Structure formats: C-alpha cells, structure tokens
Amino acid sequence: MSKITVWFIKCAMVYFLLAIVLGIYMAVSGTQYPYMPIHAHFNLLGWISMMIYGVGYHILPRFSGKPLYSERIAEWQFWLANIGLAGMVLGWMVKSWQGDPKTLIIFSIVAATAALMFVVNMFKTIKAAPAPPAAK
C-alpha cells in the first residue's frame, strides 16, 4: 500500500478509538450534549471519511488501471483533512463555551477543501478508459 493509504487508514483507526472513548465517557457521565458534535465528527469525518479516503486511494487507481493523478494533492489533502477535523473539535468547544462559531466555520471550510481535493484527485484518476474492442 502507498504511504498515503496507510496514513489515512491509521488516522481513521485513531479517530475511531477517540470516538469510542468519547462515546463511553458520554454514556457513563450522562448526556453531555456539548460533546455530541465532537463524537459525531470523530465518527463521520475521522473514522468513516478517513477510511474512505485511504481505501479510495488504494483501490480506485487499480480499478481504473491508471496511476493516481497526484500524490502531492493526496498529501495536502491528508494534512488539511486532519487539521480541519482537529480545528472543528476546537471550534465545537469554543462554540459551546462562548457561543462564537468563527473557529468552527473556518475549520469546516478547511475540512471541506480537503474533501474537494479528494474528489478532484479521484475524478482525474478515474477518467473513463477506452472501450475494449468488440469481439468478432
């Protein structure tokens, strides 16, 4: 597997564990609504999205029979996705303490930019291959 695939899959598993720990904490301590968005984002953007990115970078180039369009875009996407998620966690905490959504909005845009980079990289990787010649 490529290093970017491994990075994304390892991060996905770390976020999965963080979501589990936070979920257990919420279950034990009672409903902690300020932590619910963080738990949800660890699951959706951390566990699920990072796993999709990692698996996507591994299998989609192979399925299309073409190399990944840009390893550099993938690496930037990795860092922006993680910075975006970490910043969103901070943003949810700031919003629950002070009611100010600016940090959350900024890092949500960073995470969305990372997702867009994945889509662009995959679209450019999986261009339609020419049709095989018809059997005679």
N, CA, C and O atoms as CSV, one atom per row, in Angstrom:
chain,resi,resn,atom,element,x,y,z
A,1,MET,N,N,0.847,-1.188,0.000
A,1,MET,CA,C,0.000,0.000,0.000
A,1,MET,C,C,0.885,1.242,0.000
A,1,MET,O,O,1.993,1.240,0.537
A,2,SER,N,N,0.369,2.293,-0.614
A,2,SER,CA,C,1.119,3.546,-0.643
A,2,SER,C,C,1.124,4.180,0.744
A,2,SER,O,O,0.299,3.850,1.596
A,3,LYS,N,N,2.067,5.093,0.954
A,3,LYS,CA,C,2.146,5.737,2.267
A,3,LYS,C,C,0.890,6.546,2.556
A,3,LYS,O,O,0.455,6.602,3.706
A,4,ILE,N,N,0.296,7.171,1.552
A,4,ILE,CA,C,-0.906,7.979,1.790
A,4,ILE,C,C,-2.063,7.088,2.218
A,4,ILE,O,O,-2.849,7.471,3.084
A,5,THR,N,N,-2.176,5.916,1.628
A,5,THR,CA,C,-3.208,4.958,2.026
A,5,THR,C,C,-3.022,4.565,3.481
A,5,THR,O,O,-3.979,4.557,4.255
A,6,VAL,N,N,-1.804,4.241,3.849
A,6,VAL,CA,C,-1.502,3.825,5.223
A,6,VAL,C,C,-1.775,4.974,6.191
A,6,VAL,O,O,-2.355,4.757,7.255
A,7,TRP,N,N,-1.364,6.194,5.836
A,7,TRP,CA,C,-1.606,7.355,6.713
A,7,TRP,C,C,-3.089,7.531,6.990
A,7,TRP,O,O,-3.498,7.691,8.140
A,8,PHE,N,N,-3.898,7.500,5.931
A,8,PHE,CA,C,-5.333,7.703,6.106
A,8,PHE,C,C,-5.959,6.583,6.932
A,8,PHE,O,O,-6.780,6.853,7.810
A,9,ILE,N,N,-5.592,5.346,6.671
A,9,ILE,CA,C,-6.193,4.222,7.397
A,9,ILE,C,C,-5.780,4.241,8.868
A,9,ILE,O,O,-6.605,3.975,9.741
A,10,LYS,N,N,-4.523,4.550,9.152
A,10,LYS,CA,C,-4.094,4.634,10.553
A,10,LYS,C,C,-4.811,5.763,11.285
A,10,LYS,O,O,-5.242,5.594,12.425
A,11,CYS,N,N,-4.938,6.918,10.626
A,11,CYS,CA,C,-5.677,8.024,11.246
A,11,CYS,C,C,-7.129,7.644,11.487
A,11,CYS,O,O,-7.696,7.981,12.526
A,12,ALA,N,N,-7.733,6.946,10.534
A,12,ALA,CA,C,-9.123,6.519,10.690
A,12,ALA,C,C,-9.283,5.686,11.950
A,12,ALA,O,O,-10.243,5.861,12.701
A,13,MET,N,N,-8.346,4.783,12.181
A,13,MET,CA,C,-8.449,3.921,13.360
A,13,MET,C,C,-8.250,4.706,14.654
A,13,MET,O,O,-8.897,4.414,15.660
A,14,VAL,N,N,-7.360,5.698,14.636
A,14,VAL,CA,C,-7.173,6.541,15.825
A,14,VAL,C,C,-8.451,7.328,16.118
A,14,VAL,O,O,-8.887,7.403,17.267
A,15,TYR,N,N,-9.050,7.915,15.076
A,15,TYR,CA,C,-10.298,8.665,15.279
A,15,TYR,C,C,-11.424,7.739,15.750
A,15,TYR,O,O,-12.259,8.140,16.560
A,16,PHE,N,N,-11.444,6.524,15.251
A,16,PHE,CA,C,-12.442,5.542,15.691
A,16,PHE,C,C,-12.312,5.294,17.190
A,16,PHE,O,O,-13.310,5.278,17.911
A,17,LEU,N,N,-11.074,5.101,17.658
A,17,LEU,CA,C,-10.849,4.887,19.089
A,17,LEU,C,C,-11.231,6.121,19.901
A,17,LEU,O,O,-11.822,5.994,20.973
A,18,LEU,N,N,-10.899,7.315,19.402
A,18,LEU,CA,C,-11.284,8.545,20.101
A,18,LEU,C,C,-12.808,8.658,20.202
A,18,LEU,O,O,-13.340,9.051,21.241
A,19,ALA,N,N,-13.502,8.312,19.121
A,19,ALA,CA,C,-14.973,8.359,19.136
A,19,ALA,C,C,-15.535,7.368,20.150
A,19,ALA,O,O,-16.498,7.673,20.854
A,20,ILE,N,N,-14.935,6.187,20.225
A,20,ILE,CA,C,-15.391,5.185,21.188
A,20,ILE,C,C,-15.179,5.678,22.618
A,20,ILE,O,O,-16.080,5.587,23.452
A,21,VAL,N,N,-13.991,6.196,22.896
A,21,VAL,CA,C,-13.686,6.691,24.240
A,21,VAL,C,C,-14.638,7.826,24.616
A,21,VAL,O,O,-15.168,7.849,25.727
A,22,LEU,N,N,-14.854,8.752,23.710
A,22,LEU,CA,C,-15.765,9.863,23.989
A,22,LEU,C,C,-17.196,9.360,24.159
A,22,LEU,O,O,-17.928,9.857,25.016
A,23,GLY,N,N,-17.602,8.381,23.353
A,23,GLY,CA,C,-18.928,7.795,23.492
A,23,GLY,C,C,-19.113,7.115,24.839
A,23,GLY,O,O,-20.161,7.252,25.468
A,24,ILE,N,N,-18.098,6.382,25.282
A,24,ILE,CA,C,-18.162,5.730,26.602
A,24,ILE,C,C,-18.230,6.792,27.701
A,24,ILE,O,O,-18.998,6.658,28.653
A,25,TYR,N,N,-17.432,7.831,27.565
A,25,TYR,CA,C,-17.460,8.914,28.552
A,25,TYR,C,C,-18.861,9.524,28.639
A,25,TYR,O,O,-19.379,9.747,29.734
A,26,MET,N,N,-19.464,9.790,27.494
A,26,MET,CA,C,-20.811,10.374,27.492
A,26,MET,C,C,-21.819,9.405,28.111
A,26,MET,O,O,-22.725,9.834,28.825
A,27,ALA,N,N,-21.675,8.121,27.849
A,27,ALA,CA,C,-22.600,7.135,28.402
A,27,ALA,C,C,-22.481,7.047,29.920
A,27,ALA,O,O,-23.484,6.935,30.625
A,28,VAL,N,N,-21.254,7.099,30.412
A,28,VAL,CA,C,-21.012,6.971,31.847
A,28,VAL,C,C,-21.413,8.235,32.599
A,28,VAL,O,O,-21.973,8.162,33.693
A,29,SER,N,N,-21.124,9.396,32.007
A,29,SER,CA,C,-21.353,10.661,32.712
A,29,SER,C,C,-22.749,11.226,32.506
A,29,SER,O,O,-23.096,12.245,33.103
A,30,GLY,N,N,-23.546,10.589,31.682
A,30,GLY,CA,C,-24.869,11.121,31.355
A,30,GLY,C,C,-24.777,11.886,30.048
A,30,GLY,O,O,-23.691,12.055,29.493
A,31,THR,N,N,-25.884,12.336,29.571
A,31,THR,CA,C,-25.894,13.029,28.283
A,31,THR,C,C,-25.085,14.310,28.374
A,31,THR,O,O,-25.401,15.198,29.166
A,32,GLN,N,N,-24.063,14.402,27.578
A,32,GLN,CA,C,-23.184,15.576,27.539
A,32,GLN,C,C,-23.303,16.206,26.160
A,32,GLN,O,O,-22.432,16.007,25.313
A,33,TYR,N,N,-24.338,16.941,25.930
A,33,TYR,CA,C,-24.585,17.481,24.596
A,33,TYR,C,C,-23.451,18.319,24.032
A,33,TYR,O,O,-23.263,18.309,22.815
A,34,PRO,N,N,-22.681,19.045,24.835
A,34,PRO,CA,C,-21.575,19.786,24.216
A,34,PRO,C,C,-20.564,18.879,23.503
A,34,PRO,O,O,-19.856,19.324,22.600
A,35,TYR,N,N,-20.501,17.603,23.914
A,35,TYR,CA,C,-19.548,16.678,23.295
A,35,TYR,C,C,-20.136,15.880,22.139
A,35,TYR,O,O,-19.389,15.245,21.395
A,36,MET,N,N,-21.431,15.897,21.973
A,36,MET,CA,C,-22.079,15.108,20.929
A,36,MET,C,C,-21.573,15.466,19.525
A,36,MET,O,O,-21.296,14.554,18.745
A,37,PRO,N,N,-21.439,16.756,19.167
A,37,PRO,CA,C,-20.928,17.069,17.826
A,37,PRO,C,C,-19.485,16.585,17.614
A,37,PRO,O,O,-19.110,16.186,16.511
A,38,ILE,N,N,-18.694,16.628,18.675
A,38,ILE,CA,C,-17.306,16.155,18.560
A,38,ILE,C,C,-17.310,14.646,18.327
A,38,ILE,O,O,-16.594,14.143,17.462
A,39,HIS,N,N,-18.114,13.936,19.098
A,39,HIS,CA,C,-18.253,12.481,18.928
A,39,HIS,C,C,-18.700,12.156,17.497
A,39,HIS,O,O,-18.143,11.265,16.856
A,40,ALA,N,N,-19.694,12.873,17.010
A,40,ALA,CA,C,-20.205,12.637,15.653
A,40,ALA,C,C,-19.140,12.923,14.593
A,40,ALA,O,O,-19.014,12.170,13.627
A,41,HIS,N,N,-18.384,13.989,14.763
A,41,HIS,CA,C,-17.364,14.326,13.767
A,41,HIS,C,C,-16.168,13.368,13.827
A,41,HIS,O,O,-15.574,13.059,12.794
A,42,PHE,N,N,-15.814,12.901,15.017
A,42,PHE,CA,C,-14.776,11.864,15.100
A,42,PHE,C,C,-15.226,10.625,14.326
A,42,PHE,O,O,-14.420,9.990,13.647
A,43,ASN,N,N,-16.500,10.284,14.426
A,43,ASN,CA,C,-17.015,9.120,13.706
A,43,ASN,C,C,-17.112,9.374,12.203
A,43,ASN,O,O,-16.626,8.572,11.406
A,44,LEU,N,N,-17.736,10.480,11.815
A,44,LEU,CA,C,-18.021,10.700,10.393
A,44,LEU,C,C,-16.822,11.220,9.598
A,44,LEU,O,O,-16.483,10.665,8.553
A,45,LEU,N,N,-16.187,12.271,10.083
A,45,LEU,CA,C,-15.035,12.802,9.339
A,45,LEU,C,C,-13.750,12.068,9.685
A,45,LEU,O,O,-12.870,11.914,8.839
A,46,GLY,N,N,-13.642,11.617,10.925
A,46,GLY,CA,C,-12.427,10.917,11.335
A,46,GLY,C,C,-12.411,9.473,10.911
A,46,GLY,O,O,-11.575,9.072,10.101
A,47,TRP,N,N,-13.322,8.685,11.444
A,47,TRP,CA,C,-13.335,7.252,11.173
A,47,TRP,C,C,-13.786,6.943,9.743
A,47,TRP,O,O,-13.039,6.328,8.983
A,48,ILE,N,N,-14.980,7.357,9.374
A,48,ILE,CA,C,-15.558,6.954,8.088
A,48,ILE,C,C,-14.859,7.644,6.911
A,48,ILE,O,O,-14.404,6.969,5.988
A,49,SER,N,N,-14.769,8.960,6.932
A,49,SER,CA,C,-14.176,9.662,5.785
A,49,SER,C,C,-12.706,9.320,5.586
A,49,SER,O,O,-12.270,9.092,4.458
A,50,MET,N,N,-11.938,9.284,6.673
A,50,MET,CA,C,-10.514,8.950,6.529
A,50,MET,C,C,-10.349,7.530,5.982
A,50,MET,O,O,-9.454,7.277,5.176
A,51,MET,N,N,-11.205,6.606,6.415
A,51,MET,CA,C,-11.133,5.242,5.890
A,51,MET,C,C,-11.493,5.232,4.404
A,51,MET,O,O,-10.843,4.554,3.609
A,52,ILE,N,N,-12.527,5.983,4.031
A,52,ILE,CA,C,-12.908,6.060,2.617
A,52,ILE,C,C,-11.766,6.655,1.796
A,52,ILE,O,O,-11.448,6.151,0.719
A,53,TYR,N,N,-11.153,7.718,2.298
A,53,TYR,CA,C,-10.024,8.316,1.569
A,53,TYR,C,C,-8.907,7.284,1.380
A,53,TYR,O,O,-8.389,7.115,0.276
A,54,GLY,N,N,-8.544,6.599,2.466
A,54,GLY,CA,C,-7.452,5.627,2.377
A,54,GLY,C,C,-7.758,4.486,1.428
A,54,GLY,O,O,-6.939,4.139,0.578
A,55,VAL,N,N,-8.934,3.907,1.573
A,55,VAL,CA,C,-9.326,2.802,0.693
A,55,VAL,C,C,-9.478,3.300,-0.743
A,55,VAL,O,O,-9.077,2.621,-1.688
A,56,GLY,N,N,-10.058,4.486,-0.898
A,56,GLY,CA,C,-10.217,5.062,-2.240
A,56,GLY,C,C,-8.880,5.251,-2.939
A,56,GLY,O,O,-8.735,4.927,-4.118
A,57,TYR,N,N,-7.895,5.783,-2.201
A,57,TYR,CA,C,-6.573,5.970,-2.802
A,57,TYR,C,C,-5.913,4.640,-3.154
A,57,TYR,O,O,-5.065,4.580,-4.045
A,58,HIS,N,N,-6.298,3.590,-2.465
A,58,HIS,CA,C,-5.713,2.281,-2.764
A,58,HIS,C,C,-6.397,1.602,-3.951
A,58,HIS,O,O,-5.725,1.118,-4.861
A,59,ILE,N,N,-7.733,1.566,-3.941
A,59,ILE,CA,C,-8.408,0.729,-4.941
A,59,ILE,C,C,-8.813,1.450,-6.221
A,59,ILE,O,O,-8.807,0.840,-7.290
A,60,LEU,N,N,-9.164,2.725,-6.141
A,60,LEU,CA,C,-9.678,3.375,-7.355
A,60,LEU,C,C,-8.644,3.483,-8.479
A,60,LEU,O,O,-8.996,3.264,-9.638
A,61,PRO,N,N,-7.388,3.810,-8.183
A,61,PRO,CA,C,-6.406,3.769,-9.286
A,61,PRO,C,C,-6.260,2.359,-9.872
A,61,PRO,O,O,-6.104,2.206,-11.083
A,62,ARG,N,N,-6.310,1.353,-9.033
A,62,ARG,CA,C,-6.192,-0.028,-9.527
A,62,ARG,C,C,-7.393,-0.414,-10.381
A,62,ARG,O,O,-7.239,-1.049,-11.424
A,63,PHE,N,N,-8.588,-0.031,-9.938
A,63,PHE,CA,C,-9.785,-0.343,-10.714
A,63,PHE,C,C,-9.791,0.371,-12.056
A,63,PHE,O,O,-10.282,-0.167,-13.049
A,64,SER,N,N,-9.242,1.589,-12.088
A,64,SER,CA,C,-9.238,2.345,-13.344
A,64,SER,C,C,-8.051,1.964,-14.229
A,64,SER,O,O,-8.012,2.317,-15.408
A,65,GLY,N,N,-7.093,1.250,-13.662
A,65,GLY,CA,C,-5.911,0.867,-14.434
A,65,GLY,C,C,-4.980,2.037,-14.697
A,65,GLY,O,O,-4.159,1.981,-15.613
A,66,LYS,N,N,-5.095,3.084,-13.913
A,66,LYS,CA,C,-4.261,4.272,-14.093
A,66,LYS,C,C,-3.613,4.639,-12.765
A,66,LYS,O,O,-4.166,4.343,-11.706
A,67,PRO,N,N,-2.452,5.278,-12.810
A,67,PRO,CA,C,-1.832,5.716,-11.556
A,67,PRO,C,C,-2.625,6.877,-10.952
A,67,PRO,O,O,-3.390,7.551,-11.643
A,68,LEU,N,N,-2.430,7.091,-9.675
A,68,LEU,CA,C,-3.054,8.221,-9.003
A,68,LEU,C,C,-2.645,9.504,-9.709
A,68,LEU,O,O,-1.471,9.695,-10.024
A,69,TYR,N,N,-3.602,10.375,-9.956
A,69,TYR,CA,C,-3.332,11.625,-10.671
A,69,TYR,C,C,-2.249,12.437,-9.967
A,69,TYR,O,O,-1.293,12.869,-10.611
A,70,SER,N,N,-2.382,12.656,-8.643
A,70,SER,CA,C,-1.410,13.488,-7.942
A,70,SER,C,C,-1.196,13.024,-6.508
A,70,SER,O,O,-2.084,13.132,-5.662
A,71,GLU,N,N,-0.020,12.516,-6.259
A,71,GLU,CA,C,0.377,12.146,-4.899
A,71,GLU,C,C,0.481,13.401,-4.028
A,71,GLU,O,O,0.183,13.368,-2.834
A,72,ARG,N,N,0.900,14.487,-4.634
A,72,ARG,CA,C,1.042,15.750,-3.896
A,72,ARG,C,C,-0.315,16.267,-3.404
A,72,ARG,O,O,-0.433,16.715,-2.263
A,73,ILE,N,N,-1.336,16.205,-4.264
A,73,ILE,CA,C,-2.683,16.605,-3.842
A,73,ILE,C,C,-3.144,15.702,-2.699
A,73,ILE,O,O,-3.752,16.182,-1.743
A,74,ALA,N,N,-2.865,14.408,-2.786
A,74,ALA,CA,C,-3.264,13.463,-1.747
A,74,ALA,C,C,-2.603,13.805,-0.410
A,74,ALA,O,O,-3.248,13.741,0.636
A,75,GLU,N,N,-1.332,14.166,-0.444
A,75,GLU,CA,C,-0.628,14.520,0.791
A,75,GLU,C,C,-1.181,15.811,1.389
A,75,GLU,O,O,-1.400,15.883,2.599
A,76,TRP,N,N,-1.405,16.816,0.573
A,76,TRP,CA,C,-2.018,18.064,1.049
A,76,TRP,C,C,-3.399,17.781,1.620
A,76,TRP,O,O,-3.778,18.325,2.657
A,77,GLN,N,N,-4.136,16.938,0.943
A,77,GLN,CA,C,-5.477,16.592,1.392
A,77,GLN,C,C,-5.430,15.916,2.759
A,77,GLN,O,O,-6.254,16.199,3.629
A,78,PHE,N,N,-4.465,15.026,2.943
A,78,PHE,CA,C,-4.306,14.355,4.234
A,78,PHE,C,C,-4.125,15.371,5.357
A,78,PHE,O,O,-4.819,15.314,6.371
A,79,TRP,N,N,-3.191,16.298,5.170
A,79,TRP,CA,C,-2.919,17.287,6.218
A,79,TRP,C,C,-4.107,18.218,6.440
A,79,TRP,O,O,-4.450,18.518,7.583
A,80,LEU,N,N,-4.736,18.678,5.364
A,80,LEU,CA,C,-5.884,19.574,5.516
A,80,LEU,C,C,-7.066,18.855,6.180
A,80,LEU,O,O,-7.768,19.452,6.996
A,81,ALA,N,N,-7.289,17.595,5.844
A,81,ALA,CA,C,-8.390,16.841,6.462
A,81,ALA,C,C,-8.173,16.717,7.968
A,81,ALA,O,O,-9.115,16.881,8.744
A,82,ASN,N,N,-6.955,16.432,8.381
A,82,ASN,CA,C,-6.662,16.280,9.805
A,82,ASN,C,C,-6.667,17.618,10.537
A,82,ASN,O,O,-7.183,17.716,11.651
A,83,ILE,N,N,-6.101,18.633,9.925
A,83,ILE,CA,C,-6.136,19.973,10.527
A,83,ILE,C,C,-7.585,20.456,10.627
A,83,ILE,O,O,-7.992,21.028,11.638
A,84,GLY,N,N,-8.351,20.217,9.568
A,84,GLY,CA,C,-9.748,20.627,9.571
A,84,GLY,C,C,-10.529,19.960,10.686
A,84,GLY,O,O,-11.280,20.626,11.398
A,85,LEU,N,N,-10.363,18.653,10.848
A,85,LEU,CA,C,-11.094,17.934,11.894
A,85,LEU,C,C,-10.646,18.376,13.283
A,85,LEU,O,O,-11.485,18.618,14.151
A,86,ALA,N,N,-9.345,18.483,13.506
A,86,ALA,CA,C,-8.854,18.927,14.816
A,86,ALA,C,C,-9.357,20.342,15.125
A,86,ALA,O,O,-9.751,20.636,16.253
A,87,GLY,N,N,-9.340,21.204,14.121
A,87,GLY,CA,C,-9.842,22.561,14.315
A,87,GLY,C,C,-11.337,22.600,14.567
A,87,GLY,O,O,-11.821,23.442,15.324
A,88,MET,N,N,-12.072,21.691,13.935
A,88,MET,CA,C,-13.515,21.621,14.176
A,88,MET,C,C,-13.799,21.188,15.615
A,88,MET,O,O,-14.733,21.692,16.240
A,89,VAL,N,N,-13.012,20.269,16.137
A,89,VAL,CA,C,-13.167,19.863,17.537
A,89,VAL,C,C,-12.965,21.083,18.435
A,89,VAL,O,O,-13.765,21.339,19.335
A,90,LEU,N,N,-11.902,21.825,18.186
A,90,LEU,CA,C,-11.657,23.062,18.935
A,90,LEU,C,C,-12.817,24.040,18.735
A,90,LEU,O,O,-13.268,24.678,19.686
A,91,GLY,N,N,-13.294,24.152,17.500
A,91,GLY,CA,C,-14.394,25.055,17.196
A,91,GLY,C,C,-15.677,24.705,17.927
A,91,GLY,O,O,-16.394,25.593,18.387
A,92,TRP,N,N,-15.974,23.394,18.040
A,92,TRP,CA,C,-17.167,22.983,18.793
A,92,TRP,C,C,-17.020,23.343,20.260
A,92,TRP,O,O,-17.992,23.746,20.899
A,93,MET,N,N,-15.807,23.200,20.805
A,93,MET,CA,C,-15.594,23.554,22.209
A,93,MET,C,C,-15.749,25.061,22.409
A,93,MET,O,O,-16.418,25.491,23.348
A,94,VAL,N,N,-15.146,25.857,21.547
A,94,VAL,CA,C,-15.262,27.314,21.645
A,94,VAL,C,C,-16.717,27.740,21.521
A,94,VAL,O,O,-17.188,28.594,22.272
A,95,LYS,N,N,-17.426,27.142,20.571
A,95,LYS,CA,C,-18.835,27.488,20.374
A,95,LYS,C,C,-19.664,27.148,21.613
A,95,LYS,O,O,-20.538,27.926,21.998
A,96,SER,N,N,-19.403,25.995,22.243
A,96,SER,CA,C,-20.184,25.622,23.425
A,96,SER,C,C,-19.826,26.494,24.631
A,96,SER,O,O,-20.674,26.718,25.494
A,97,TRP,N,N,-18.591,26.986,24.707
A,97,TRP,CA,C,-18.177,27.815,25.843
A,97,TRP,C,C,-18.585,29.278,25.667
A,97,TRP,O,O,-19.061,29.926,26.599
A,98,GLN,N,N,-18.379,29.790,24.417
A,98,GLN,CA,C,-18.549,31.227,24.193
A,98,GLN,C,C,-19.653,31.571,23.202
A,98,GLN,O,O,-20.012,32.740,23.058
A,99,GLY,N,N,-20.190,30.576,22.523
A,99,GLY,CA,C,-21.225,30.834,21.525
A,99,GLY,C,C,-20.694,31.380,20.209
A,99,GLY,O,O,-21.477,31.750,19.333
A,100,ASP,N,N,-19.376,31.437,20.056
A,100,ASP,CA,C,-18.771,32.002,18.850
A,100,ASP,C,C,-18.467,30.896,17.838
A,100,ASP,O,O,-17.661,30.010,18.124
A,101,PRO,N,N,-19.097,30.930,16.658
A,101,PRO,CA,C,-18.911,29.855,15.677
A,101,PRO,C,C,-17.755,30.085,14.690
A,101,PRO,O,O,-17.549,29.253,13.806
A,102,LYS,N,N,-16.997,31.183,14.809
A,102,LYS,CA,C,-15.982,31.507,13.789
A,102,LYS,C,C,-14.940,30.405,13.609
A,102,LYS,O,O,-14.628,30.034,12.478
A,103,THR,N,N,-14.405,29.884,14.694
A,103,THR,CA,C,-13.385,28.831,14.601
A,103,THR,C,C,-13.960,27.603,13.915
A,103,THR,O,O,-13.310,27.002,13.061
A,104,LEU,N,N,-15.166,27.234,14.284
A,104,LEU,CA,C,-15.823,26.083,13.680
A,104,LEU,C,C,-16.022,26.288,12.181
A,104,LEU,O,O,-15.780,25.376,11.390
A,105,ILE,N,N,-16.455,27.460,11.796
A,105,ILE,CA,C,-16.683,27.751,10.375
A,105,ILE,C,C,-15.384,27.692,9.583
A,105,ILE,O,O,-15.338,27.105,8.502
A,106,ILE,N,N,-14.337,28.297,10.115
A,106,ILE,CA,C,-13.035,28.312,9.412
A,106,ILE,C,C,-12.531,26.888,9.179
A,106,ILE,O,O,-12.132,26.541,8.067
A,107,PHE,N,N,-12.549,26.066,10.228
A,107,PHE,CA,C,-12.015,24.715,10.082
A,107,PHE,C,C,-12.961,23.785,9.327
A,107,PHE,O,O,-12.525,22.786,8.755
A,108,SER,N,N,-14.241,24.107,9.323
A,108,SER,CA,C,-15.177,23.362,8.472
A,108,SER,C,C,-14.836,23.594,7.006
A,108,SER,O,O,-14.920,22.674,6.192
A,109,ILE,N,N,-14.455,24.811,6.673
A,109,ILE,CA,C,-14.050,25.129,5.297
A,109,ILE,C,C,-12.764,24.393,4.943
A,109,ILE,O,O,-12.610,23.916,3.819
A,110,VAL,N,N,-11.846,24.298,5.892
A,110,VAL,CA,C,-10.596,23.548,5.661
A,110,VAL,C,C,-10.923,22.071,5.386
A,110,VAL,O,O,-10.384,21.483,4.449
A,111,ALA,N,N,-11.800,21.473,6.197
A,111,ALA,CA,C,-12.172,20.064,6.002
A,111,ALA,C,C,-12.902,19.877,4.669
A,111,ALA,O,O,-12.678,18.887,3.973
A,112,ALA,N,N,-13.764,20.818,4.315
A,112,ALA,CA,C,-14.485,20.730,3.041
A,112,ALA,C,C,-13.523,20.863,1.864
A,112,ALA,O,O,-13.703,20.209,0.837
A,113,THR,N,N,-12.512,21.699,2.008
A,113,THR,CA,C,-11.494,21.846,0.964
A,113,THR,C,C,-10.748,20.528,0.765
A,113,THR,O,O,-10.461,20.131,-0.365
A,114,ALA,N,N,-10.439,19.860,1.867
A,114,ALA,CA,C,-9.765,18.556,1.780
A,114,ALA,C,C,-10.643,17.548,1.037
A,114,ALA,O,O,-10.146,16.794,0.200
A,115,ALA,N,N,-11.928,17.530,1.335
A,115,ALA,CA,C,-12.841,16.615,0.643
A,115,ALA,C,C,-12.892,16.930,-0.852
A,115,ALA,O,O,-12.890,16.022,-1.683
A,116,LEU,N,N,-12.938,18.201,-1.186
A,116,LEU,CA,C,-12.944,18.616,-2.586
A,116,LEU,C,C,-11.658,18.174,-3.290
A,116,LEU,O,O,-11.697,17.755,-4.447
A,117,MET,N,N,-10.530,18.266,-2.602
A,117,MET,CA,C,-9.258,17.815,-3.184
A,117,MET,C,C,-9.306,16.321,-3.503
A,117,MET,O,O,-8.802,15.890,-4.540
A,118,PHE,N,N,-9.912,15.531,-2.614
A,118,PHE,CA,C,-10.059,14.097,-2.862
A,118,PHE,C,C,-10.890,13.864,-4.123
A,118,PHE,O,O,-10.516,13.070,-4.986
A,119,VAL,N,N,-12.020,14.562,-4.220
A,119,VAL,CA,C,-12.904,14.395,-5.370
A,119,VAL,C,C,-12.176,14.752,-6.665
A,119,VAL,O,O,-12.269,14.014,-7.645
A,120,VAL,N,N,-11.460,15.862,-6.682
A,120,VAL,CA,C,-10.727,16.276,-7.884
A,120,VAL,C,C,-9.669,15.239,-8.235
A,120,VAL,O,O,-9.540,14.850,-9.396
A,121,ASN,N,N,-8.907,14.787,-7.233
A,121,ASN,CA,C,-7.849,13.804,-7.481
A,121,ASN,C,C,-8.426,12.503,-8.029
A,121,ASN,O,O,-7.849,11.892,-8.928
A,122,MET,N,N,-9.565,12.083,-7.484
A,122,MET,CA,C,-10.183,10.850,-7.961
A,122,MET,C,C,-10.782,11.020,-9.356
A,122,MET,O,O,-10.634,10.134,-10.198
A,123,PHE,N,N,-11.450,12.136,-9.613
A,123,PHE,CA,C,-12.010,12.370,-10.949
A,123,PHE,C,C,-10.914,12.337,-12.008
A,123,PHE,O,O,-11.105,11.786,-13.092
A,124,LYS,N,N,-9.760,12.934,-11.687
A,124,LYS,CA,C,-8.670,12.961,-12.654
A,124,LYS,C,C,-7.965,11.605,-12.751
A,124,LYS,O,O,-7.296,11.324,-13.745
A,125,THR,N,N,-8.112,10.776,-11.737
A,125,THR,CA,C,-7.515,9.440,-11.751
A,125,THR,C,C,-8.377,8.446,-12.511
A,125,THR,O,O,-7.853,7.592,-13.226
A,126,ILE,N,N,-9.695,8.548,-12.365
A,126,ILE,CA,C,-10.578,7.507,-12.900
A,126,ILE,C,C,-11.268,7.919,-14.196
A,126,ILE,O,O,-12.410,7.532,-14.444
A,127,LYS,N,N,-10.586,8.694,-15.012
A,127,LYS,CA,C,-11.148,9.021,-16.321
A,127,LYS,C,C,-11.519,7.722,-17.026
A,127,LYS,O,O,-10.851,6.699,-16.874
A,128,ALA,N,N,-12.567,7.784,-17.778
A,128,ALA,CA,C,-13.036,6.579,-18.463
A,128,ALA,C,C,-11.952,6.021,-19.378
A,128,ALA,O,O,-11.330,6.748,-20.153
A,129,ALA,N,N,-11.746,4.734,-19.270
A,129,ALA,CA,C,-10.786,4.059,-20.141
A,129,ALA,C,C,-11.469,3.812,-21.477
A,129,ALA,O,O,-12.694,3.705,-21.536
A,130,PRO,N,N,-10.697,3.723,-22.541
A,130,PRO,CA,C,-11.317,3.419,-23.842
A,130,PRO,C,C,-12.012,2.054,-23.797
A,130,PRO,O,O,-11.553,1.128,-23.128
A,131,ALA,N,N,-13.101,1.957,-24.507
A,131,ALA,CA,C,-13.850,0.701,-24.565
A,131,ALA,C,C,-13.005,-0.382,-25.227
A,131,ALA,O,O,-12.282,-0.105,-26.183
A,132,PRO,N,N,-13.092,-1.615,-24.725
A,132,PRO,CA,C,-12.354,-2.701,-25.376
A,132,PRO,C,C,-12.896,-2.950,-26.772
A,132,PRO,O,O,-14.066,-2.680,-27.045
A,133,PRO,N,N,-12.060,-3.460,-27.648
A,133,PRO,CA,C,-12.560,-3.734,-28.998
A,133,PRO,C,C,-13.658,-4.793,-28.979
A,133,PRO,O,O,-13.627,-5.725,-28.174
A,134,ALA,N,N,-14.608,-4.639,-29.857
A,134,ALA,CA,C,-15.734,-5.578,-29.914
A,134,ALA,C,C,-15.249,-6.937,-30.424
A,134,ALA,O,O,-14.398,-7.020,-31.309
A,135,ALA,N,N,-15.811,-7.993,-29.846
A,135,ALA,CA,C,-15.444,-9.353,-30.245
A,135,ALA,C,C,-16.029,-9.633,-31.630
A,135,ALA,O,O,-17.131,-9.185,-31.945
A,136,LYS,N,N,-15.284,-10.378,-32.455
A,136,LYS,CA,C,-15.741,-10.703,-33.806
A,136,LYS,C,C,-16.275,-12.085,-33.880
A,136,LYS,O,O,-16.704,-12.524,-34.947
